[in-house]
C-alpha cells in the first residue's frame, strides 16, 4: 500500500475517534450543568481537563467552552476541525473507501459547517451532539460493513484504537492519576459522569452492579478485555492489526510498531495495581507507549527512507 494512502486512512480513523470523544465529553458536561450544583462543577472540571491543552477552555463557562470545543475552527482538537481533517483525508483516498463511508462522513462535515449548526446547538445542544455521535457510529459501522478487511481497513482501525487508548488514558489520569492532584474522584455522580464520557456506564453496571468505587472504575476502563473502549481492549486490537500489517509488508527500523504494541498489550495484561507505583505511573506509561507506537508506524509505513525499500 502507498505510504500516503496508509497515512490518510490512519489519520481518518484518529480524527473520527477524536471528534466522537470530544462530542461525548461536551454532552456529559452540559447535561451535568443543568443541576447547578457542586457535582456539575467537578464534572465540568474533569471534562475540560481531559481535553488536554484546555487552559483557555477551563477559564470559560461550561456552555462557552463546549461551544468552542465543537465549533472553533482554529482549535486543533475541536470537533469541526477534526471532522474537516477526517473528511480531507477521506477525499485524498476516495478510491480506497466505499461510497457509504464517504457519504456519511461528508454529510456530517457539511452539517457541522452549515450556518444553521450553531443555532441548532444553542437550541438543543444534547440533541445536536447525539446526532454527531450517531453519525460517527454510522461512519464506523459503514467502514466495518462495506470496506474490504485488508490493509486499508487495518490502518483505519489502528488510528481509531490508538486515539481511543490515549484519550481514555488521559481521562482516567485526570480522575485518578497524577493530574488528579492527589485527590482521586470519589463523588458518586461524578464517577457516573466519567463512565458516560467513556460510553461505559451500562457495561460497567453489568459487571459491578450499582457499586461505584474508584478502583473498580479504574480497573474496568483499564483492564477489561471485553469492553471495546477499555485501554486493554484497544491495545489488543492495535497489536493484532499491526502484527498483520508488518507481516504483510517489509518492516524497517530497529523496533517495529508491532513489537511496541505487543509490549504495551503485555504490560496491561499482567499489570497489578497493588504492585505498581500507582495509576498515574501506569497511565503515563500507556500514553508514552502510544506515542512511541505512533512514531514507529510513521518510520515503518509512512516516512521510511526510500533506499531501505529498494531491492538490493
Secondary structure by P-SEA (a helix, b strand, c coil): ccaaaaaaaaaaaaaaaaaaaaaaaaaaaaaaaccccaaaaaaaaaaaaacccccccccccaaaaaaaacccccccccaaaaaaaaaaaaaaacccccaaaaaaaaaaaaaaaccaaaaaaaacaaaaaaaaaaaaaaaaaaaaccccccaaaaaaaaaaaaaaaaaaaaaaaacccccccccccccaaaaaaaaaaaccaaaaaaaccccccaaaaaaaacccccccccaaaaaaaaaaaaaaaaaaccccccccaaaaaaaaaaaaacccccccccaaaaaaaaaaaaaaaaaaaaaccccccccccccc
